[in-house]
């Protein structure tokens, strides 16, 4: 399937900073609850991420990530996920988070 450039522009991908992270043992698959700050325009949003293979909740605050911020909220167990934090699979299929390779302001939109 291909999509037009105008369709791609509808996907709002922003840089945010993780401000809080907690284990989510109740999730169907091992996950971590994330609270991500996107700055004054969007504020703080929540997500559940299956990133336990490479990340611990105590090491995540302060880390910048890329996330889709304009999907509708999705119920993940008893937790409402408001964004999709982006990652790619490693050799074993485990999620590695995407982040800018230079320090950039939070809230910046990907283009």
PANU-94290 format. One record per atom (N, C-alpha, C, O): residue number from 1; atom name; x, y, z. Coordinates in pm, 1 decimal, always signed. Atoms other than C-alpha are relative to their C-alpha. Layout:
REC	NUM	CA	X	Y	Z .
...
This chain:
REC	1	N	+83.6	-117.9	+0.0 .
REC	1	CA	+0.0	+0.0	+0.0 .
REC	1	C	+88.5	+124.8	+0.0 .
REC	1	O	+185.3	+132.5	+75.6 .
REC	2	N	-70.6	-127.7	-1.4 .
REC	2	CA	+127.1	+346.5	-80.4 .
REC	2	C	-96.1	+106.8	+48.9 .
REC	2	O	-217.9	+92.2	+38.6 .
REC	3	N	+83.8	-112.3	-39.1 .
REC	3	CA	+3.1	+672.3	+60.5 .
REC	3	C	+59.4	+127.6	-55.3 .
REC	3	O	+178.9	+137.2	-83.3 .
REC	4	N	-44.8	-127.8	+55.5 .
REC	4	CA	+20.5	+1023.9	-64.7 .
REC	4	C	+73.5	+79.1	+107.7 .
REC	4	O	+63.2	+49.5	+226.7 .
REC	5	N	-69.4	-87.1	-94.4 .
REC	5	CA	+237.4	+1290.5	+93.3 .
REC	5	C	-100.2	+71.0	+90.3 .
REC	5	O	-74.2	+88.5	+209.3 .
REC	6	N	+103.7	-65.1	-81.3 .
REC	6	CA	-80.6	+1467.6	+210.0 .
REC	6	C	-52.5	-94.3	+108.1 .
REC	6	O	-81.0	-50.8	+219.7 .
REC	7	N	+42.6	+97.3	-101.1 .
REC	7	CA	-188.6	+1146.4	+386.5 .
REC	7	C	+106.8	-13.4	+109.7 .
REC	7	O	+74.0	-20.5	+228.1 .
REC	8	N	-109.6	+9.2	-97.0 .
REC	8	CA	+153.3	+1120.5	+553.6 .
REC	8	C	-1.1	+119.4	+95.0 .
REC	8	O	+23.3	+103.9	+214.7 .
REC	9	N	+0.5	-121.2	-82.9 .
REC	9	CA	+123.5	+1479.8	+678.8 .
REC	9	C	-106.7	-2.9	+108.3 .
REC	9	O	-98.1	+72.4	+205.3 .
REC	10	N	+104.6	+12.0	-102.6 .
REC	10	CA	-187.9	+1379.4	+874.9 .
REC	10	C	+51.9	-67.4	+126.2 .
REC	10	O	-6.9	-50.5	+233.0 .
REC	11	N	-58.3	+67.5	-115.9 .
REC	11	CA	+31.7	+1168.1	+1107.4 .
REC	11	C	+87.9	+101.2	+72.8 .
REC	11	O	+187.3	+149.3	+18.4 .
REC	12	N	-70.4	-100.9	-79.1 .
REC	12	CA	+152.2	+1401.7	+1382.4 .
REC	12	C	+100.0	-70.4	+93.0 .
REC	12	O	+62.1	-124.6	+196.7 .
REC	13	N	-106.4	+64.0	-78.4 .
REC	13	CA	+486.0	+1269.3	+1515.0 .
REC	13	C	+82.3	+109.6	+65.0 .
REC	13	O	+135.0	+197.5	-3.1 .
REC	14	N	-68.4	-105.0	-76.5 .
REC	14	CA	+647.6	+1478.3	+1789.6 .
REC	14	C	+106.0	-59.9	+91.2 .
REC	14	O	+103.1	-178.5	+124.0 .
REC	15	N	-100.0	+39.5	-99.1 .
REC	15	CA	+947.3	+1464.5	+2019.8 .
REC	15	C	-53.2	+39.2	+137.9 .
REC	15	O	-101.5	+150.4	+158.9 .
REC	16	N	+41.2	-23.7	-137.6 .
REC	16	CA	+863.2	+1433.6	+2386.9 .
REC	16	C	+106.0	-49.5	+95.5 .
REC	16	O	+199.0	-120.0	+56.2 .
REC	17	N	-93.1	+44.4	-103.2 .
REC	17	CA	+1047.6	+1377.2	+2712.1 .
REC	17	C	-76.2	-79.3	+105.2 .
REC	17	O	-176.2	-32.6	+159.8 .
REC	18	N	+62.5	+83.0	-103.1 .
REC	18	CA	+957.5	+1094.8	+2947.7 .
REC	18	C	+22.4	+66.4	+135.4 .
REC	18	O	+135.8	+93.4	+174.8 .
REC	19	N	-10.2	-63.1	-131.2 .
REC	19	CA	+878.9	+1250.3	+3285.4 .
REC	19	C	-26.4	-98.1	+112.9 .
REC	19	O	+11.5	-74.1	+227.5 .
REC	20	N	+31.0	+101.4	-101.2 .
REC	20	CA	+756.2	+939.9	+3466.1 .
REC	20	C	-17.4	-134.3	-68.9 .
REC	20	O	-67.1	-141.3	-181.3 .
REC	21	N	+15.9	+135.3	+53.5 .
REC	21	CA	+764.2	+563.1	+3411.7 .
REC	21	C	-24.4	-95.2	+115.6 .
REC	21	O	+39.7	-85.7	+220.3 .
REC	22	N	+34.1	+98.3	-103.3 .
REC	22	CA	+612.0	+277.5	+3610.4 .
REC	22	C	-17.9	-137.3	-63.6 .
REC	22	O	-62.4	-146.9	-178.0 .
REC	23	N	+28.7	+134.1	+50.7 .
REC	23	CA	+599.4	-99.8	+3568.2 .
REC	23	C	-150.5	-16.9	-21.1 .
REC	23	O	-230.7	+45.3	+48.6 .
REC	24	N	+141.2	+29.2	+25.3 .
REC	24	CA	+270.5	-228.5	+3427.3 .
REC	24	C	-19.1	-151.8	-0.3 .
REC	24	O	-41.8	-212.3	-105.0 .
REC	25	N	+6.5	+145.9	-8.0 .
REC	25	CA	+254.6	-587.0	+3554.3 .
REC	25	C	-136.5	-58.1	-37.7 .
REC	25	O	-145.8	-176.6	-69.5 .
REC	26	N	+134.0	+49.4	+34.8 .
REC	26	CA	-120.5	-613.8	+3484.8 .
REC	26	C	-20.5	-14.1	-150.5 .
REC	26	O	-118.0	-75.9	-193.4 .
REC	27	N	+13.6	+6.4	+146.0 .
REC	27	CA	-65.7	-578.9	+3108.1 .
REC	27	C	+9.8	-144.6	-48.2 .
REC	27	O	+75.7	-228.1	+13.9 .
REC	28	N	-1.5	+134.3	+59.3 .
REC	28	CA	-120.9	-885.3	+2889.3 .
REC	28	C	+142.7	-43.8	-32.7 .
REC	28	O	+181.3	-157.2	-4.5 .
REC	29	N	-142.1	+23.2	+25.5 .
REC	29	CA	+242.4	-861.5	+2771.0 .
REC	29	C	+77.6	+97.8	+87.1 .
REC	29	O	+27.8	+207.0	+114.6 .
REC	30	N	-77.2	-91.6	-85.7 .
REC	30	CA	+517.7	-707.6	+2988.3 .
REC	30	C	+10.6	+138.7	-61.3 .
REC	30	O	+45.0	+152.8	-178.7 .
REC	31	N	+2.6	-136.9	+50.8 .
REC	31	CA	+496.1	-328.9	+2956.0 .
REC	31	C	+40.5	+97.7	+110.1 .
REC	31	O	+52.1	+62.5	+227.4 .
REC	32	N	-31.7	-110.0	-90.9 .
REC	32	CA	+589.0	+1.8	+3114.2 .
REC	32	C	-95.6	+113.8	-31.3 .
REC	32	O	-115.2	+148.2	-147.9 .
REC	33	N	+83.9	-119.4	+15.8 .
REC	33	CA	+349.9	+293.7	+3170.2 .
REC	33	C	+92.1	+120.9	-10.5 .
REC	33	O	+184.7	+136.6	+69.0 .
REC	34	N	-81.6	-119.5	+21.7 .
REC	34	CA	+497.5	+619.2	+3039.5 .
REC	34	C	-86.4	+125.0	+4.5 .
REC	34	O	-199.8	+125.1	-43.4 .
REC	35	N	+58.5	-134.0	+6.4 .
REC	35	CA	+406.7	+984.0	+3095.1 .
REC	35	C	+102.8	+85.4	-73.2 .
REC	35	O	+216.8	+98.8	-28.8 .
REC	36	N	-92.2	-70.1	+89.3 .
REC	36	CA	+560.1	+1197.2	+2819.9 .
REC	36	C	-45.6	+145.6	-14.9 .
REC	36	O	-161.7	+172.3	-46.0 .
REC	37	N	+28.7	-142.1	+12.6 .
REC	37	CA	+578.8	+1578.5	+2815.0 .
REC	37	C	+34.9	+46.3	-141.2 .
REC	37	O	+145.9	+23.9	-189.4 .
REC	38	N	-20.0	-52.9	+134.4 .
REC	38	CA	+537.0	+1743.0	+2473.6 .
REC	38	C	+2.0	+152.9	-1.7 .
REC	38	O	-9.8	+213.5	-108.2 .
REC	39	N	-7.0	-145.2	-7.0 .
REC	39	CA	+560.6	+2103.2	+2594.6 .
REC	39	C	-136.0	+65.1	+13.4 .
REC	39	O	-237.4	-3.5	+26.0 .
REC	40	N	+122.6	-73.2	-30.0 .
REC	40	CA	+299.5	+2375.6	+2635.3 .
REC	40	C	-115.8	-24.5	-97.9 .
REC	40	O	-232.0	-18.5	-57.6 .
REC	41	N	+107.9	+18.5	+97.8 .
REC	41	CA	+105.1	+2305.4	+2313.4 .
REC	41	C	-81.1	-126.2	+26.1 .
REC	41	O	-204.0	-123.1	+18.9 .
REC	42	N	+67.9	+129.4	-17.5 .
REC	42	CA	+22.8	+1938.8	+2387.2 .
REC	42	C	-2.1	-48.4	+144.6 .
REC	42	O	-88.9	-127.2	+182.3 .
REC	43	N	-5.2	+42.3	-139.9 .
REC	43	CA	+119.3	+1893.9	+2751.8 .
REC	43	C	+48.9	-143.2	+16.2 .
REC	43	O	+123.8	-194.9	-66.7 .
REC	44	N	-43.2	+135.0	-35.5 .
REC	44	CA	+167.7	+1553.5	+2910.9 .
REC	44	C	-101.3	-102.1	-51.0 .
REC	44	O	-222.1	-83.8	-36.1 .
REC	45	N	+83.3	+108.7	+52.8 .
REC	45	CA	+33.4	+1235.7	+2747.1 .
REC	45	C	+52.5	-132.8	+54.2 .
REC	45	O	+169.9	-145.0	+89.4 .
REC	46	N	-34.7	+131.8	-54.9 .
REC	46	CA	+31.7	+872.0	+2862.3 .
REC	46	C	+8.3	-105.3	-110.2 .
REC	46	O	-55.4	-94.5	-215.0 .
REC	47	N	-10.5	+112.6	+92.4 .
REC	47	CA	+131.5	+551.7	+2687.4 .
REC	47	C	+40.6	-124.9	+76.8 .
REC	47	O	+106.7	-117.2	+180.4 .
REC	48	N	-47.9	+128.7	-49.0 .
REC	48	CA	+179.6	+183.9	+2761.1 .
REC	48	C	+90.8	-55.8	-108.5 .
REC	48	O	+50.4	-65.3	-224.4 .
REC	49	N	-97.2	+44.4	+100.4 .
REC	49	CA	+489.8	+46.7	+2588.7 .
REC	49	C	+62.4	-133.0	+39.4 .
REC	49	O	+103.0	-151.4	+154.2 .
REC	50	N	-61.5	+130.7	-22.4 .
REC	50	CA	+621.3	-308.9	+2556.4 .
REC	50	C	+150.4	+11.0	-25.6 .
REC	50	O	+201.6	-34.3	-128.0 .
REC	51	N	-142.2	-31.0	+16.1 .
REC	51	CA	+982.8	-205.5	+2610.7 .
REC	51	C	+84.9	-57.9	+112.9 .
REC	51	O	+196.9	-12.2	+135.9 .
REC	52	N	-67.3	+51.5	-119.8 .
REC	52	CA	+1082.8	-414.7	+2913.4 .
REC	52	C	+129.1	-75.3	-28.6 .
REC	52	O	+209.1	-94.4	+63.0 .
REC	53	N	-122.4	+74.4	+30.3 .
REC	53	CA	+1357.6	-607.7	+2731.7 .
REC	53	C	+124.6	+88.4	+11.6 .
REC	53	O	+230.7	+41.3	+52.7 .
REC	54	N	-116.7	-88.9	+2.5 .
REC	54	CA	+1586.0	-303.0	+2704.8 .
REC	54	C	-5.7	+115.1	+99.4 .
REC	54	O	+94.2	+183.8	+120.4 .
REC	55	N	+16.1	-119.7	-83.0 .
REC	55	CA	+1447.3	-46.4	+2949.0 .
REC	55	C	-60.0	-34.4	+135.7 .
REC	55	O	-142.9	-124.6	+147.2 .
REC	56	N	+55.2	+9.0	-135.1 .
REC	56	CA	+1374.9	-17.1	+3321.8 .
REC	56	C	-68.6	+132.0	+30.7 .
REC	56	O	-19.7	+237.5	-9.7 .
REC	57	N	+71.7	-124.5	-30.0 .
REC	57	CA	+1121.5	+235.8	+3453.6 .
REC	57	C	+86.6	+107.0	+65.3 .
REC	57	O	+69.5	+225.7	+37.5 .
REC	58	N	-79.4	-101.1	-71.3 .
REC	58	CA	+1380.4	+403.5	+3676.7 .
REC	58	C	+102.1	+69.9	-88.7 .
REC	58	O	+151.9	+176.1	-51.2 .
REC	59	N	-98.9	-63.0	+88.5 .
REC	59	CA	+1614.6	+480.3	+3382.6 .
REC	59	C	-63.8	+84.3	-111.2 .
REC	59	O	+7.3	+151.9	-185.5 .
REC	60	N	+66.3	-67.0	+112.1 .
REC	60	CA	+1352.0	+628.2	+3147.4 .
REC	60	C	-25.7	+149.9	+17.5 .
REC	60	O	-16.6	+223.0	-81.1 .
REC	61	N	+24.2	-144.1	-10.8 .
REC	61	CA	+1270.5	+972.0	+3296.0 .
REC	61	C	+120.0	+81.5	-49.5 .
REC	61	O	+235.3	+51.2	-18.9 .
REC	62	N	-103.6	-83.4	+60.4 .
REC	62	CA	+1462.7	+1241.3	+3108.5 .
REC	62	C	+34.3	-39.8	-142.0 .
REC	62	O	+97.0	+38.0	-213.8 .
REC	63	N	-29.7	+48.8	+135.3 .
REC	63	CA	+1487.4	+1033.9	+2788.7 .
REC	63	C	-98.3	+61.4	-99.5 .
REC	63	O	-218.4	+66.7	-73.3 .
REC	64	N	+85.7	-50.7	+106.7 .
REC	64	CA	+1354.3	+1192.1	+2469.1 .
REC	64	C	-39.9	-114.5	-91.7 .
REC	64	O	+38.9	-205.0	-119.3 .
REC	65	N	+55.9	+103.3	+87.0 .
REC	65	CA	+1133.3	+980.6	+2243.6 .
REC	65	C	-80.7	+66.0	-110.3 .
REC	65	O	-114.7	+184.0	-102.0 .
REC	66	N	+88.4	-43.3	+107.5 .
REC	66	CA	+934.4	+1013.1	+1923.3 .
REC	66	C	-132.4	-74.2	+16.7 .
REC	66	O	-134.5	-192.7	+50.0 .
REC	67	N	+130.3	+62.6	-19.0 .
REC	67	CA	+560.1	+948.1	+1935.2 .
REC	67	C	-103.4	+59.8	-95.2 .
REC	67	O	-96.7	+177.4	-131.1 .
REC	68	N	+116.9	-46.8	+73.6 .
REC	68	CA	+244.3	+970.8	+1726.3 .
REC	68	C	-96.1	+55.0	+103.8 .
REC	68	O	-134.4	-15.3	+197.4 .
REC	69	N	+82.2	-64.7	-102.4 .
REC	69	CA	+26.7	+1217.5	+1915.9 .
REC	69	C	-144.2	+23.9	-44.3 .
REC	69	O	-222.5	+80.4	+32.1 .
REC	70	N	+137.0	-26.4	+43.5 .
REC	70	CA	-291.8	+1226.4	+1706.7 .
REC	70	C	-80.6	-125.3	-32.4 .
REC	70	O	-173.6	-119.8	-112.8 .
REC	71	N	+87.1	+117.3	+4.2 .
REC	71	CA	-424.9	+870.8	+1731.8 .
REC	71	C	-105.4	+15.8	+109.1 .
REC	71	O	-80.1	+84.5	+208.1 .
REC	72	N	+97.1	-5.0	-109.2 .
REC	72	CA	-744.8	+830.1	+1935.2 .
REC	72	C	+52.2	-80.2	+120.3 .
REC	72	O	+126.8	-176.4	+102.0 .
REC	73	N	-42.7	+77.2	-117.9 .
REC	73	CA	-688.0	+710.9	+2295.6 .
REC	73	C	-43.8	-145.2	-12.1 .
REC	73	O	-145.1	-177.1	-74.3 .
REC	74	N	+25.7	+144.4	+7.6 .
REC	74	CA	-677.0	+333.5	+2338.0 .
REC	74	C	+12.2	-60.0	+138.5 .
REC	74	O	+110.4	-36.9	+208.9 .
REC	75	N	-0.2	+65.1	-130.7 .
REC	75	CA	-764.3	+131.7	+2645.6 .
REC	75	C	+92.8	-120.9	-4.2 .
REC	75	O	+73.2	-212.1	-84.6 .
REC	76	N	-93.2	+113.2	-12.9 .
REC	76	CA	-476.3	-103.0	+2741.6 .
REC	76	C	-19.2	-53.2	+141.5 .
REC	76	O	+41.7	-3.3	+236.2 .
REC	77	N	+34.7	+47.3	-134.1 .
REC	77	CA	-614.8	-304.6	+3031.0 .
REC	77	C	-74.0	+109.9	+74.6 .
REC	77	O	-174.5	+161.2	+25.4 .
REC	78	N	+62.4	-106.6	-78.9 .
REC	78	CA	-702.6	-51.5	+3302.5 .
REC	78	C	+66.6	+135.3	-24.6 .
REC	78	O	+38.7	+231.7	+46.7 .
REC	79	N	-78.2	-120.5	+26.8 .
REC	79	CA	-470.4	+212.4	+3151.0 .
REC	79	C	-39.6	+57.2	-135.9 .
REC	79	O	-47.9	-16.6	-234.1 .
REC	80	N	+35.1	-65.0	+126.5 .
REC	80	CA	-569.5	+465.8	+2882.4 .
REC	80	C	+126.1	+54.2	-66.0 .
REC	80	O	+191.2	+143.9	-12.5 .
REC	81	N	-117.1	-43.2	+75.0 .
REC	81	CA	-292.2	+508.5	+2625.4 .
REC	81	C	-43.0	+108.5	-98.5 .
REC	81	O	-134.6	+88.1	-178.1 .
REC	82	N	+38.1	-115.0	+81.8 .
REC	82	CA	-306.2	+848.1	+2451.0 .
REC	82	C	+91.2	+23.5	-119.5 .
REC	82	O	+55.4	+97.7	-211.0 .
REC	83	N	-97.9	-18.7	+107.3 .
REC	83	CA	-0.8	+828.8	+2223.9 .
REC	83	C	+62.1	-135.2	-36.2 .
REC	83	O	+48.7	-232.5	+37.9 .
REC	84	N	-75.7	+118.6	+39.6 .
REC	84	CA	+203.8	+570.6	+2035.1 .
REC	84	C	+147.5	+38.4	-3.0 .
REC	84	O	+193.0	+108.7	-93.2 .
REC	85	N	-144.2	-23.5	-4.8 .
REC	85	CA	+569.4	+585.3	+2137.1 .
REC	85	C	+63.1	-91.8	-104.7 .
REC	85	O	+31.0	-210.5	-110.6 .
REC	86	N	-53.6	+73.2	+114.3 .
REC	86	CA	+775.0	+474.3	+1836.5 .
REC	86	C	+130.4	-72.4	+31.4 .
REC	86	O	+213.9	-24.0	+107.8 .
REC	87	N	-121.1	+79.2	-14.1 .
REC	87	CA	+1041.3	+207.1	+1821.8 .
REC	87	C	+17.8	-89.9	-120.5 .
REC	87	O	-69.3	-99.2	-207.0 .
REC	88	N	-30.8	+96.5	+105.5 .
REC	88	CA	+1203.6	-44.7	+1592.0 .
REC	88	C	+50.1	-127.7	+65.7 .
REC	88	O	+100.3	-123.5	+178.0 .
REC	89	N	-44.5	+125.2	-60.5 .
REC	89	CA	+1285.4	-411.8	+1649.8 .
REC	89	C	+151.1	-19.3	-8.7 .
REC	89	O	+215.2	+18.4	-106.7 .
REC	90	N	-140.4	+42.1	+5.5 .
REC	90	CA	+1631.8	-533.1	+1741.6 .
REC	90	C	+5.6	-137.3	-67.1 .
REC	90	O	-94.3	-182.5	-123.1 .
REC	91	N	-16.8	+130.9	+65.0 .
REC	91	CA	+1769.0	-867.4	+1614.4 .
REC	91	C	-95.6	-104.9	+55.6 .
REC	91	O	-129.8	-200.3	-14.3 .
REC	92	N	+90.3	+96.1	-64.1 .
REC	92	CA	+1539.3	-1052.2	+1859.1 .
REC	92	C	-146.1	+41.1	-9.0 .
REC	92	O	-233.3	-29.5	+41.6 .
REC	93	N	+136.9	-47.5	+10.9 .
REC	93	CA	+1228.4	-850.8	+1775.8 .
REC	93	C	-45.1	+86.0	+117.5 .
REC	93	O	-162.2	+122.9	+126.0 .
REC	94	N	+34.2	-84.0	-116.2 .
REC	94	CA	+1241.3	-648.8	+2099.8 .
REC	94	C	+9.2	+147.4	-38.6 .
REC	94	O	+90.9	+185.5	-122.5 .
REC	95	N	+11.6	-141.3	+36.5 .
REC	95	CA	+1155.0	-278.1	+2086.0 .
REC	95	C	+118.8	+83.1	+49.3 .
REC	95	O	+158.9	+75.4	+165.5 .
REC	96	N	-101.7	-100.9	-30.0 .
REC	96	CA	+1429.9	-14.7	+2073.3 .
REC	96	C	-64.5	+135.0	-33.2 .
REC	96	O	-108.8	+156.4	-146.0 .
REC	97	N	+67.3	-128.1	+17.3 .
REC	97	CA	+1292.9	+338.1	+2119.3 .
REC	97	C	+69.7	+90.0	-101.7 .
REC	97	O	+192.4	+92.2	-111.0 .
REC	98	N	-53.0	-100.5	+91.9 .
REC	98	CA	+1334.7	+603.1	+1849.6 .
REC	98	C	+15.1	+131.8	+73.6 .
REC	98	O	-70.2	+169.8	+153.8 .
REC	99	N	-24.0	-129.4	-63.3 .
REC	99	CA	+1485.1	+934.6	+1957.8 .
REC	99	C	+83.2	+85.1	-94.8 .
REC	99	O	+152.7	+31.9	-181.3 .
REC	100	N	-86.2	-85.9	+81.0 .
REC	100	CA	+1647.7	+1238.6	+1797.9 .
REC	100	C	+145.9	-23.7	+37.0 .
REC	100	O	+175.9	-52.6	+152.9 .
REC	101	N	-140.7	+23.9	-32.3 .
REC	101	CA	+2025.8	+1202.7	+1770.9 .
REC	101	C	+72.2	+125.3	+49.1 .
REC	101	O	+188.4	+118.2	+89.1 .
REC	102	N	-51.9	-123.1	-59.0 .
REC	102	CA	+2081.4	+1566.3	+1876.3 .
REC	102	C	-103.0	+51.8	+99.5 .
REC	102	O	-219.4	+12.2	+94.3 .
REC	103	N	+92.7	-57.4	-96.8 .
REC	103	CA	+1927.2	+1763.4	+2162.9 .
REC	103	C	-90.3	+99.4	-70.0 .
REC	103	O	-42.3	+198.8	-124.7 .
REC	104	N	+98.7	-87.4	+63.4 .
REC	104	CA	+1608.5	+1925.2	+2030.3 .
REC	104	C	-108.8	+33.9	+101.2 .
REC	104	O	-128.5	-40.2	+197.5 .
REC	105	N	+106.9	-36.0	-93.5 .
REC	105	CA	+1321.9	+2105.7	+2204.6 .
REC	105	C	-115.6	-99.2	-7.0 .
REC	105	O	-146.6	-152.4	-113.6 .
REC	106	N	+117.2	+87.8	-0.8 .
REC	106	CA	+1026.0	+1894.4	+2312.5 .
REC	106	C	-114.9	+68.4	-72.6 .
REC	106	O	-123.8	+191.1	-77.5 .
REC	107	N	+115.4	-50.9	+73.4 .
REC	107	CA	+709.4	+1932.2	+2111.0 .
REC	107	C	+23.8	+17.2	-148.1 .
REC	107	O	-71.3	+38.0	-223.4 .
REC	108	N	-30.5	-18.0	+142.0 .
REC	108	CA	+889.9	+1959.1	+1776.2 .
REC	108	C	-65.2	-108.8	-84.3 .
REC	108	O	-62.1	-226.8	-49.1 .
REC	109	N	+66.0	+93.9	+90.8 .
REC	109	CA	+699.9	+1797.9	+1489.4 .
REC	109	C	+98.8	-54.2	-102.0 .
REC	109	O	+179.9	+20.3	-157.0 .
REC	110	N	-85.0	+63.3	+100.1 .
REC	110	CA	+876.5	+1550.7	+1262.6 .
REC	110	C	-43.0	+44.0	-138.6 .
REC	110	O	-161.9	+53.8	-168.8 .
REC	111	N	+28.1	-27.5	+141.1 .
REC	111	CA	+906.1	+1648.6	+898.6 .
REC	111	C	+110.1	-57.0	-84.5 .
REC	111	O	+106.4	-45.1	-206.9 .
